[in-house]
Amino acid sequence: MNERAVVQAARFLSFVLATGAMVVGTFYAGPESLVRRPVRPGQETLVVLVESVFPVWPIIFLLAGSLVLVAAIRMRGLIAAHGVVVAVWAFYALCLILGPILSVPPSPILVGVIAAIVMLTNAAAMRLWAALGVN
């Protein structure tokens, strides 16, 4: 096995996951039409309710993605950085899944499931880095 190639592939995976988180944060910082469609009055999602406190999504996604990006460049702190991203995606997925399930009538949860898959992908990246002996 070419260990250097495996480490470079893992590093590329971290770059992709970091970029994905930063893209989501950038979309939330942009025009509202890029991230949501109009809903009936009284049908606000948990994502919107959380965002009404302050612009939480652009902040946490941009910070978490930047943290992984810097860790991947430095090759230090990758497990902890991916752990932060796992927490961000888990919180986002929870809001995306619980909100529609609790709405009347229930609405689709596909985006929440996709967010959960991205969260699990970051958890897998944490395990990969641990297996490679890189913290």
DOZANU-287651 format. One record per residue (C-alpha): residue number from 0; residue in three letters; x negated, y negated, z negated. Coordinates in Angstrom, 3 decimals. Example, Ala and Ser with C-alpha at 12.3 -4.5 7.8 and 13.67 -1.06 7.14 Angstrom:
 num residuo       px       py       pz
   0     ala  -12.300    4.500   -7.800
   1     ser  -13.670    1.060   -7.140
//
This chain:
 num residuo       px       py       pz
   0     met    0.000    0.000    0.000
   1     asn   -1.234   -3.453    0.863
   2     glu   -0.675   -5.236   -2.453
   3     arg   -1.515   -8.638   -0.994
   4     ala    1.184   -8.247    1.673
   5     val    3.717   -7.211   -0.962
   6     val    2.897  -10.253   -3.096
   7     gln    3.202  -12.516   -0.036
   8     ala    6.590  -10.949    0.817
   9     ala    7.766  -11.486   -2.776
  10     arg    6.540  -15.065   -2.623
  11     phe    8.464  -15.603    0.611
  12     leu   11.580  -14.199   -1.079
  13     ser   11.144  -16.735   -3.888
  14     phe   10.750  -19.549   -1.350
  15     val   13.966  -18.465    0.398
  16     leu   15.925  -18.230   -2.862
  17     ala   14.577  -21.590   -4.057
  18     thr   15.461  -23.238   -0.762
  19     gly   18.959  -21.744   -0.907
  20     ala   19.593  -23.208   -4.348
  21     met   18.274  -26.590   -3.228
  22     val   20.471  -26.541   -0.114
  23     val   23.550  -25.883   -2.270
  24     gly   22.558  -28.793   -4.530
  25     thr   22.032  -31.031   -1.510
  26     phe   25.455  -30.169   -0.114
  27     tyr   27.064  -31.049   -3.445
  28     ala   25.188  -34.360   -3.445
  29     gly   26.529  -35.131    0.040
  30     pro   30.006  -35.843    1.341
  31     glu   32.795  -34.009   -0.481
  32     ser   34.149  -32.655    2.801
  33     leu   31.070  -30.412    3.066
  34     val   31.878  -28.458   -0.106
  35     arg   35.642  -28.383   -0.574
  36     arg   38.914  -28.556    1.219
  37     pro   42.011  -30.363   -0.013
  38     val   44.084  -28.458   -2.594
  39     arg   47.562  -28.975   -3.914
  40     pro   47.927  -31.329   -6.882
  41     gly   47.303  -29.480  -10.129
  42     gln   45.189  -26.829   -8.381
  43     glu   41.767  -28.242   -9.254
  44     thr   39.172  -25.520   -9.594
  45     leu   36.835  -25.022  -12.538
  46     val   34.027  -26.158  -10.235
  47     val   35.787  -29.523   -9.788
  48     leu   36.625  -29.795  -13.497
  49     val   33.012  -29.140  -14.516
  50     glu   31.846  -31.633  -11.901
  51     ser   34.212  -34.285  -13.274
  52     val   32.020  -34.568  -16.394
  53     phe   28.965  -35.581  -14.322
  54     pro   27.445  -34.408  -11.020
  55     val   26.340  -31.108  -12.530
  56     trp   26.043  -29.029   -9.346
  57     pro   23.515  -31.145   -7.437
  58     ile   21.463  -31.625  -10.583
  59     ile   21.267  -28.001  -11.714
  60     phe   20.847  -26.483   -8.252
  61     leu   18.178  -28.967   -7.158
  62     leu   16.275  -28.646  -10.446
  63     ala   16.490  -24.847  -10.561
  64     gly   15.481  -24.483   -6.911
  65     ser   12.590  -26.896   -7.387
  66     leu   11.470  -24.957  -10.445
  67     val   11.274  -21.699   -8.462
  68     leu    9.582  -23.451   -5.547
  69     val    6.862  -24.897   -7.791
  70     ala    6.434  -21.576   -9.600
  71     ala    6.073  -19.746   -6.266
  72     ile    3.492  -22.252   -5.053
  73     arg    1.527  -22.027   -8.322
  74     met    2.142  -18.258   -8.693
  75     arg    2.883  -18.832  -12.381
  76     gly    6.116  -18.797  -14.330
  77     leu    8.050  -17.002  -11.592
  78     ile   10.023  -14.722  -13.885
  79     ala   11.163  -17.586  -16.113
  80     ala   11.950  -19.799  -13.109
  81     his   14.076  -17.092  -11.504
  82     gly   15.727  -16.629  -14.900
  83     val   16.834  -20.269  -14.811
  84     val   18.212  -19.785  -11.301
  85     val   20.032  -16.637  -12.435
  86     ala   21.715  -18.677  -15.190
  87     val   22.699  -21.446  -12.749
  88     trp   24.152  -19.025  -10.188
  89     ala   25.907  -17.027  -12.939
  90     phe   27.583  -20.188  -14.283
  91     tyr   28.580  -21.251  -10.767
  92     ala   29.890  -17.777   -9.890
  93     leu   31.874  -17.637  -13.129
  94     cys   33.529  -20.975  -12.318
  95     leu   34.226  -19.889   -8.735
  96     ile   35.739  -16.565   -9.763
  97     leu   37.681  -17.526  -12.905
  98     gly   39.202  -20.687  -11.450
  99     pro   40.988  -18.997   -8.535
 100     ile   42.045  -16.000  -10.603
 101     leu   43.664  -18.303  -13.179
 102     ser   45.385  -20.484  -10.567
 103     val   49.023  -20.013   -9.622
 104     pro   49.218  -18.425   -7.156
 105     pro   45.749  -16.810   -7.336
 106     ser   43.436  -17.901   -4.544
 107     pro   40.495  -16.142   -2.816
 108     ile   37.351  -15.420   -4.826
 109     leu   35.006  -14.581   -1.922
 110     val   32.664  -17.539   -2.492
 111     gly   32.388  -16.605   -6.166
 112     val   31.453  -13.054   -5.242
 113     ile   28.803  -14.378   -2.830
 114     ala   27.423  -16.556   -5.643
 115     ala   27.278  -13.482   -7.890
 116     ile   25.346  -11.606   -5.185
 117     val   22.832  -14.478   -4.948
 118     met   22.535  -14.428   -8.742
 119     leu   21.793  -10.682   -8.658
 120     thr   19.263  -11.218   -5.855
 121     asn   17.392  -13.653   -8.103
 122     ala   17.528  -11.098  -10.917
 123     ala   16.029   -8.540   -8.508
 124     ala   13.268  -11.048   -7.665
 125     met   12.515  -11.322  -11.392
 126     arg   12.121   -7.531  -11.581
 127     leu    9.947   -7.537   -8.463
 128     trp    7.581  -10.126   -9.921
 129     ala    7.449   -8.206  -13.199
 130     ala    6.611   -4.986  -11.307
 131     leu    3.823   -6.840   -9.489
 132     gly    2.417   -8.041  -12.819
 133     val    3.020  -11.715  -12.059
 134     asn    4.837  -13.700  -14.711
//
